[in-house]
Amino acid sequence: MTSDPVKADTILPTALVDAARRVVEANRAIGRTIALAESCTGGLVAAAITEIPGSSEILDAGFVTYSNGAKMDLLKVSNDVLETFGSVSVATAWAMAQGALEVSGADVAVAITGIAGPDGGSEKKPVGTVVFARAEKNADPGQVVADRRHFGDLGRGGVRLQAALCALELLMPDSPAP
């Protein structure tokens, strides 16, 4: 049994909880609120953040928009973007992040969309492809902060964990572009 009550009372991996703790502490220190738009991670980032006592001070909202319909209805992602670029694209991730920012009123939003597997991959977008985007209040919406990563076929859990860890890094104040 560990002396840290949060680590002792979680089913989540230690690395994920530790990263979430850093996000909560750093954002609380500057009074910044966050929102999440998750697809392939299915709420894993929000779950990690809410493991940390005091997370309610920084977490404004979390959206799990697994289907394209949910992306359109909840985050106002346009059907044109989804049809033109696909759900796993920089354009969609960026639209998800912008939508989460606007709908929630948070100071910063991070979006995650990808292919965790074992199925759903293609030659252009293989299993393990994940796209991230970050949108900030009062930032120039013309400056897209997004990136596509290829984690490889780490298994569904492995891809989701790596995606969640990357998303948490993007929530750190002054984090570089993905």
Secondary structure, 3 states (H helix, E strand, C coil): CCCCHHHHCCCCCHHHHHHHHHHHHHHHHHCCCEEEEECCCCCHHHHHHHCCCCHHHCEEEEEECCCHHHHHHHHCCCHHHHHHHCCCCHHHHHHHHHHHHHHHCCCEEEEEEECCCCCCCCCCCCCCEEEEEEEECCCCCCCCCEEEEECCCCCHHHHHHHHHHHHHHHCCCCCCCC
